[in-house]
Amino acid sequence: MEFRVLPSDAPERLQLAQWYHAQWGQDAGLTLEQEQQRLNPPQDAEGFPHLIAAFDGGQVVGAVQLKRREMPAFPQYEHWLGSVLVADSHRGRGLASDLVEQASAQAARMGVSHLYLQTEALDGGLYARLGWKPLQEAENRSCRVLVMVRRLAA
């Protein structure tokens, strides 16, 4: 398994936009074109957002994003992990955990000390098992989510 930060012109971004659209975008009322735009915003001076993809045999099989200020209700939380997605063919192999760890390590290299996320798994699910700590439940886009934090060794 290989993990890479995808540049904005990477052809794999179209495949990932299609997956994200099928997973979350359609429910949010987005078109595929809008999903592509959401996946390709300009990077800020510190390099956010980041799209990290997992490759197996040269094929993209999963991805995770590092974002800035994902939830408007929490402007005090700056750096976020989100959009963890694994291809059906690679689920159940620990790839989601690997993607979270790769993104956390990348964020730490960028000087991030705390990384936040939101999950619909109100018990923390995968993230609780990886050591993320719950902060509070909140409403986001008509869905109840748990906001969690992980302190990074920056």
C-alpha positions in Angstrom: 0.0 0.0 0.0 1.3 3.4 -0.9 0.1 6.8 0.4 0.5 10.0 -1.5 -0.7 13.6 -1.2 -2.4 14.2 -4.4 -1.6 17.4 -6.4 -4.5 19.4 -7.7 -4.1 18.1 -11.2 -3.9 14.4 -10.3 -6.2 12.3 -12.5 -7.3 10.2 -9.5 -9.2 13.2 -8.1 -12.0 12.5 -10.6 -12.4 9.0 -9.3 -12.4 10.2 -5.7 -14.9 12.9 -6.5 -17.2 10.3 -7.9 -16.9 8.2 -4.8 -17.4 11.1 -2.5 -20.4 12.2 -4.5 -22.0 8.7 -4.3 -21.2 8.5 -0.5 -22.2 12.0 0.7 -22.7 14.4 -2.2 -26.0 13.1 -3.6 -27.6 13.3 -0.1 -26.4 16.9 0.2 -28.0 17.7 -3.2 -24.7 18.3 -4.9 -23.9 17.6 -8.5 -20.7 15.7 -9.4 -19.3 19.0 -10.7 -19.9 20.6 -7.4 -18.3 17.7 -5.6 -15.2 18.1 -7.8 -15.1 21.8 -6.9 -15.3 20.9 -3.2 -12.5 18.4 -3.6 -10.3 20.9 -5.4 -10.3 24.2 -3.5 -7.1 26.3 -3.7 -4.6 25.6 -1.0 -3.9 28.3 1.6 -0.4 29.5 2.5 0.1 26.5 5.0 -0.9 24.0 2.4 -4.5 23.2 3.5 -6.5 21.4 2.3 -4.6 18.2 1.7 -6.0 15.1 -0.1 -4.1 12.0 0.8 -4.8 8.9 -1.3 -4.0 5.2 -0.8 -2.9 3.2 -3.8 -2.8 -0.6 -4.2 -1.1 -1.8 -7.4 -1.2 1.7 -8.9 -5.0 2.0 -8.3 -6.5 4.5 -5.9 -8.4 2.6 -3.2 -9.1 5.2 -0.5 -8.6 8.7 0.6 -8.7 11.2 3.5 -8.6 14.9 3.7 -6.9 17.5 6.0 -9.0 20.6 6.1 -9.2 24.0 7.8 -12.3 24.9 9.9 -14.7 22.3 8.6 -17.6 23.1 11.0 -18.7 26.7 11.1 -20.2 26.0 14.6 -16.7 25.5 15.9 -14.5 28.3 14.5 -12.0 27.8 17.4 -11.1 24.4 16.0 -8.8 25.0 13.1 -7.5 21.8 11.6 -9.8 18.9 10.7 -9.5 15.4 9.4 -12.4 14.4 7.2 -13.8 12.4 4.3 -12.2 9.1 5.1 -13.3 6.8 2.3 -12.2 3.3 1.4 -13.2 1.4 -1.8 -15.6 -1.5 -1.2 -12.9 -3.9 -2.5 -10.5 -2.8 0.3 -12.9 -2.5 3.3 -12.2 -4.7 6.3 -8.4 -4.6 5.9 -7.6 -1.7 8.3 -7.1 0.8 5.5 -9.3 3.4 7.1 -7.1 3.3 10.2 -4.0 3.6 8.0 -5.4 6.6 6.2 -6.2 8.3 9.6 -2.7 7.6 10.8 -1.2 8.9 7.6 -3.2 12.1 7.8 -2.4 12.6 11.4 1.3 12.2 10.7 1.1 14.6 7.8 -0.7 17.2 10.0 2.0 16.8 12.7 4.8 17.4 10.1 2.9 20.6 9.1 3.1 21.8 12.8 -0.5 21.0 13.7 -0.9 20.3 17.4 -4.6 19.4 17.6 -6.7 17.7 14.9 -10.5 17.6 15.0 -13.1 15.5 13.2 -16.8 14.8 13.2 -18.4 11.4 13.0 -21.9 10.1 12.8 -20.8 7.2 15.0 -21.8 8.8 18.3 -19.7 6.2 20.2 -16.6 7.4 18.3 -16.3 4.1 16.4 -13.0 3.7 14.6 -11.7 7.0 15.9 -12.2 6.1 19.6 -10.3 2.9 19.0 -7.5 5.0 17.5 -7.3 7.3 20.6 -9.4 10.2 19.5 -11.2 11.9 22.4 -14.9 13.0 22.3 -15.5 16.7 22.8 -19.3 17.1 22.3 -22.2 16.1 20.2 -23.6 18.6 17.7 -26.0 19.1 14.8 -24.4 19.3 11.4 -26.6 19.4 8.2 -29.6 17.9 10.0 -27.4 15.1 11.3 -26.3 14.4 14.9 -22.5 14.1 15.0 -19.8 13.6 17.6 -16.9 16.1 17.4 -13.6 14.6 18.5 -10.0 15.7 19.0 -6.5 14.1 18.8 -3.5 15.8 20.2 -0.6 15.4 17.9 3.1 15.2 18.7 4.0 18.3 16.7 
